[in-house]
């Protein structure tokens, strides 16, 4: 019985289960794909408990092969024409950027831990290598999916900072990236024009020429759903705005959740992600070794930042990004990657974790 006892962070696991239950309710309320969502959760939770039982140190052995595979997938995304955010593999459209980003974080954690475990600072050449790695992968993702590239870049910077890279290097690196992004916007590289249109609409509340009219519709309807929501969950399954809201089970699921479950539940979801980040900080602080510490920070910050960006878009606090809400939005690959990542986080929390 002792072997079956759960020894990881029970609060994070409880939050993930609650978010998943809310997800099934929302997907069932917005359409008939809740059985598909249950199947996706089956895969996600299988990976969660699989990686919970696998020593996270053993996963580090696959960091380099995983990064090489991620590079192949990124290259394939350049030549594939199935969509801006997906690639078609064997006839199946997959969102691969979450997987690529996780492989980058896994490799960075392993690479930096080699020095940190011996209380040594990274050399200038080693830091430059990491900078090049970030530029290649974040830049490659940026061409198709700006928001995911920005989230990955910010997460990488946090991992570098936690890994004691000098702030002078980080500021210089961020300055170079700022110039590169400015040039990308000036030259309209990739989907930059789409990003510009969304920022324009967010600032002026007006559809730009050539812009998809559904975008403005979604922004208006999501605000209406949140602004007219009750405080308590008295509207469960009876939402009206959800019926005409595009992407109601994905990019704008938070607006539907607030409309039907109420503002208090919406606030609970917001604070749930912040609690995960806080618990992640404690897990990282008590991790046995630098690899566990850096990996925990990478997982927790990415997870929380993606959620905050989604909620910010739904509340019209920031321009639309297309980011899903972890463990609530309908998804396949994203749920699988999230499950595996949380499983690793729970495995790290087993050792020397003090409540």
LINKA-V226873 format. One line per field, one symbol per residue. phi: phi as a letter, one per 40 degrees, with the letter a starting at -180 (. if undefined). psi: psi as a letter, one per 40 degrees, with the letter a starting at -180 (. if undefined). A space follows every 10 residues. Layout:
# LINKA-V226873
phi->???
psi->???
This chain:
# LINKA-V226873
phi->.cccccbccc cccccccccc cccccccccc ibbccccccc cdcccccdcc ccccdccccc ccccdccccc cccccccccc bcicbbbcbf gbcbcccccc cccccccdcc cccdcccbfb cccccccccc ccdccccccc cdcbaccccc cccccccccc cccgcdcccc cccccccccc cdcccccfcg cdcccccccc cccbfaccdg cccccccccc cccccccbcc cbcbbcgbcb cdcbccfcbb cbccccccdc cgcccdcccd cccccdcccc cccccbcchc cccccccccc cddccccccd cccccgcbcc bgcccdgbcc abcccccccc cccccccccc cfcbc
psi->dddehheahd dddddddddd ddddddddde affddddddd dddddddddd ddehhddddd dedddddddd ddddddddei fdideiihhf ehhihedddd dddddddddd dddddddefi ihiddddddd dddddddddd ddddgddddd dddddddddd ddefhhdddd dddddddddd ddddddefhb fddddddddd dddefhhihe ihdddddddd dddddddeii digefheeid dddehifeec dfdddddddd eidddddddd dddddddddd dddddeigid dddddddddd dddddddddd ddddefdiii dehihhedih icdddddddd dddddddded hfhh.
